[in-house]
Amino acid sequence: MPLLETHKLNKHFGGLHVTGNVDFALNPGEMHCLIGPNGAGKSTFFKLILGEHLPDSGDILYDGHDITRAKPFERIRKGISVKFQVPGIFKELSVRQNLTIALQYHVDPELLAEEIDQLLEFLKLADDQKQLAGNLSHGQKQWLEIGMAIALKPKLLLLDEPTAGMTPDETFATGEMLQELNREGMTLLAVEHDMAFVRQIAHQVTVLHFGKIFAQGTIDEIVANEDVAAIYLGEVDA
């Protein structure tokens, strides 16, 4: 059974049909990337999954439960977490304090320090744990927010352009982090433009165009698809 499903999902903003009859399925343990040109409906689709927008019609199922009308906090409690494109960290607090805030209500107090230490090592931020989060490099800020998102130990992690603004080395390191999370059992769905990163992590790729699913398959199948190249791959710097 898919972990996440949408059936005939539709969203309009005025006369604009942003999401059109989207039937989508994400299997447990999958790393899936969502790509498409600007205005394809990727962000709206994410916001529908998170409950920031409610669909005009259609259904969203998560782990066998209908969450179409569930509040965002209810979806988080069911095991969905998200890392947004712009890091939402506490810039005036230290790296360690940021992780403490994320973990403190989800970990036994006696184990909190150990959990934070392990997370700092995983995020490659152990040497910077006393730094103010606002003083980190852009890539490090992205890693810190990934750490805050996975502190909840979600079944499903949504990532909105997780490597935006990163150097190639940071992008590759991020891919390795996400692969490790996936090996530990986490399912991931990422909106991404960097095709090298998509190739690094994706088991499956879905292409959105004008709010509809245009193509699905492996990264090799997507790259070889001339119609996809015409609407997306030829329009952006991969």
N, C-alpha and C positions, 0 to 999 in steps of 0.2 A: 504493500500500500504506500502511495506517495506520502512524503512528510508534508508537502505543501501542494495544494491544487487550486486552480481557479477555473471556473466554468462560466463561459459567456460573459466575461467581466466587461462592463461598459462604464465609461465616465465621460460626461460632457461638461464643458465650461462654456455656457452660452450656446452659440451655434457650432462650437469646435468640438469634434468627436475625438477626444484625446486617447482613450483606450477603447478599442473596438472588438468586442466578442472574443476576448483573450482566453483561450484554453491552454493552461500551462500546468505542468507537473514537475515536481522536484523530488527525487527519490532520496531516502535516508542515506547519508554517507557520501552524497554527491557534491562535487565542486562545479558550480554552474555559473557561467558568465553571461550577462545580458549586454548586448551591444546594439548600436544603431546610431544613425546620424543625429545631430542636435534636433530637438523637437519630435523625436520618434515616440515619446511617451514613456521612456524608461523611468524617469523620476516620479511621474504620476503613478505608474504601476507599483513602484516601491511604496509610495505613500498610501496606496490602497491596501497593500499587505500589512503596513504598520498601523492602519486605522486613522491616519492623519486626514485622509479623504474617505468618504463612504461612496460606494459605487451607486450608480443610477440603476443598474440591474446586474444580475449575476451573483455568483457565490464564491466565497473563499473558504477553503477547508484546510485546517492545520492539525496534523496528527490525528486525523479522523473526526475532528470537531469542527462545526460550522462557526467561524469567527467573523463572518461577514459584517456583523453589526457590533462586534466586541469593541470595548474601549481600548486605546493603546496600552494602558497599564495592565489590562487583562491579558493582552497578547504577550507582553513581557513576562508575566507570571507563568504563562504556559510554556515558556522556553524560547522566545524569540528575542534576539538582541540586535542592535544596529550600530554601525560605525558610519557616521555621516562624512561627507566630503570635507567640510570645514571642521577641524578639531574643536570639540566642545569641552576643553579641559579648563581647570582652574589655574589660570596663569600666575596668580599671586601666591600659590601654594607650591610646596616642593613636589617633586615627582612622587616621592613615597607617600606624601599626604594625599595626593590625588588617588593613588591606588588604595589607600586606607579607606577613603570615603566610598569608593566603589565596592570594597569587600566587607566592610565592617558589619553589615547586617546579614551577611550570607555565609559567614565563616565563624566557627567556634572561637571566642576571644583568645583561648589558649593556643590556637593554631594560626592566628592572624599574622603574626610576624613571619612565621615560616612560609605561609602562603604568599605574602608580599615578596619575600626574598626570592622564591621560585619564579614568580611572575616577572620580577626585575631582571633576572638572568635570562628568561625566555625572550624578553623584549629588548635585550642588549642595552639596558639602562641602569644596570647595577652601579656602575661607576658615576652615574649622574643622579643618583637617587636624592641627594640633598639639594640639587639645583632647583631653582624656581622653574616651574614648567614653562613659563613664558620665555625663558632664556634658552630653551632647547632649539635645535635646528628644526626646520619644517618636517623633515622625515621622522625625527625623534618624537615630535608632537603627534604625528600620525600613529606611531607605534604605541605611544602612551594611551591614546584613545582606543586603539585596538585592545590594549590591556584592560581598560575600564569596561569595554563591551563584553569581553570574555570572562570578566570577574564573576558574572552571573552564571557561568557554566551553561550557556544556552545549548539547546539542541540545534537551533538554526541561527546562524550569524549572517546578517545582511550587511553588505559593504557598498557604500556609494562612492565610486572612484577612489579606492583606498590608496592608490599610488600617485594621485594628482600632485604635481609639483616636486616629486622625488627625483633624485639622481638615479641613473641606471643601477648603480650598486645598491642603493636603498630599495629600489623597486624589486630587485632580485631577492634581497634579504627578506622583504615583506612576503614574497611568494613562498620562500622557504618556511617562514613562520606559519602561514596559512596551511601549507601542506602538512606541517606537524600537527596543527589543530585537527585537520581532517583525519590524519592517521589515528588520532585519539578518539575519533567518533563524531566530530562536529560536522554538520552539513553547512555548506556555504553557498550563498548566492551573491554575486558581485556585479554591479554596473561598472564597466571599465571601457576606456578608450585605447589603452596601450596594448597593442596586439601581441607584443612580445610577452607581456605579463599574462595575457589571456592564454597564450600558447603554453606558458610555464605551468599554469595551475588548472585549467579548465578540463573537466571530463566531458562536458557538453556545453554548447554555445547556442543561445537563442538570439536571433536578430529581430529587433522591432523596427517597423517602418510605418509612419503615419498611424501609430497606435495599435497596429496589428502585428501578429507574428508573421514574419516574412520568410524565415528559414530557421531550421534547427539541425544540429548535427555536431560532429567532432570539429575541432578547430581546423583540421586538414580539409574536411568537407566544406566548411564555411569559406575558407580562403580560396578553394578551388571553384566556388560557385560564382559564375560570371555575373549573375544578376545581383548578388550581394556586393561584389566589387563595384558595380555600377552605382549602387545607391550609398555605399558606405566606405569600403576600403580605399577607393580611389579619391575620396573626398577629404580624408584626414591623413595626417602624417603618422604612419604606423611605426 
